[in-house]
Amino acid sequence: MEGNGGPQLDGKVMQTFQKSFGQVQHILDRNRLLINQINENHESKIPDNLSRNVGLIRELNNNIKKVVDLYSDLSSNFSKTVDVNSSEGDSRSDGKGLQKRTRPG
């Protein structure tokens, strides 16, 4: 695999995964702070604090959408990586490739 750039590809894939997981963690940390603030505002029963919760809840919802999108992208990238690595592993040096077994119906 080293001859065809496999380790370099794996390094790039890992960098992408680490970057995405870092983004997700950052958003989740922010969400934790938002939830704490929303709870404090709610418990205070102060009208201004309660009205601030509208914006905080919007931000929380948008952050959740971002996390879903990041996980969706991660899943897609992971599937593509597995498919590429799987198709590279399916071809033999004799050119015949691996045969899939079929089960009798």
Steps between C-alpha positions, in 0.01 A plus 500: 500500500797730556584504130163646399487779761290306752663629819484859371129458426443348844679797658277745314191304598607500864566876486151556360343281768695673778405843369132405479496343846671813635227715344230275646659514845524880485131527408398254773700698757321817387165319524578400858554868586183600317293240683638613835417863416151406380436311824625789714284746308198275533549451874542875557149569364622850407317613183816633328682174567207297374486702178878448451433127499329531162830597335698249705265218400528602133878487526478161671275366222734633230796341676320166512440525124872570449593193704261284297654634177854435626412143602330446165814618319716281723282199427513566126877549504547186708285297260697628201829414672380151583379450141834616356703285738268207444523523121880525518507190720271306267748485213765231510839508338388222263231732362212268591376698799295354781179322425198566719312197621132486429260322727249260356159658494 
